[in-house]
Structure formats: C-alpha cells, structure tokens
Amino acid sequence: MPESTENAGRLRAGDVVLLTAAASVQFRTPIVVRVIREIPDRHTYDGWLWLDAYQLDTKGEAVARRELFVMRAGVRRPAPDETRRPAPVRRRTTARAL
C-alpha cells in the first residue's frame, strides 16, 4: 500500500506525490506533482498545507507550476503504475479532397 505522508513529516523538494479527492475535492481527477516546496508562511486550517509544485504529465515531465491547498493526510506517494498512466488516444483524421 502506498505510504501516506501524514507521518512522514514535511514534504521536500523533488518528492513526487499523488493528489486525489482525499487531498481535496478539486482533485476528483487525480494528478501527480513534483514538490518544489511547502509554503509554511501561509496560515491554514489544522491538517492542511500549501504546496508549490509542478504538475507532471504521463511521461513525468513538468507541464504547469501550481500552488495547491491540500489536506496533508490525503497526500500520498504514488505506486509505480499510477505515475505512468497511458496517454489519451488521438484519433487520426484523413484529409478529404475538395
């Protein structure tokens, strides 16, 4: 079972984590992010935190920098198969002669 970060302490730069609805309702569609840093100077509710992170694509490459408000107990390390989801299928279209 993937480990929760709740007991693992502060997230560090380079940590790759999976954000699902357990971290916040905004992640109904889960995303994988690489942590840049926790943002400690923003006051939050108990058990919540702000993250500065890069959202990763299916190849593990950064596609967007984001500041995210998440529940610490819902942040977890992804299993290897969760970091490499298949890319969406693109349908080919053929050109029609006019």
Residue, then its C-alpha position, 0 to 999 in steps of 0.5 A: m500500500p502506498e505510504s501516506t505522508e501524514n507521518a512522514g513529516r514535511l514534504r521536500a523538494g523533488d518528492v513526487v506525490l499523488l493528489t486525489a479527492a482525499a487531498s481535496v475535492q478539486f482533485r476528483t481527477p487525480i494528478v501527480v506533482r513534483v514538490i518544489r516546496e511547502i509554503p509554511d508562511r501561509h496560515t491554514y486550517d489544522g491538517w492542511l498545507w500549501l504546496d508549490a509544485y509542478q504538475l507532471d504529465t504521463k511521461g513525468e515531465a513538468v507541464a504547469r507550476r501550481e500552488l495547491f491547498v491540500m489536506r496533508a493526510g490525503v497526500r500520498r506517494p504514488a505506486p509505480d503504475e499510477t505515475r505512468r498512466p497511458a496517454p489519451v488516444r488521438r484519433r487520426t483524421t484523413a484529409r478529404a479532397l475538395 
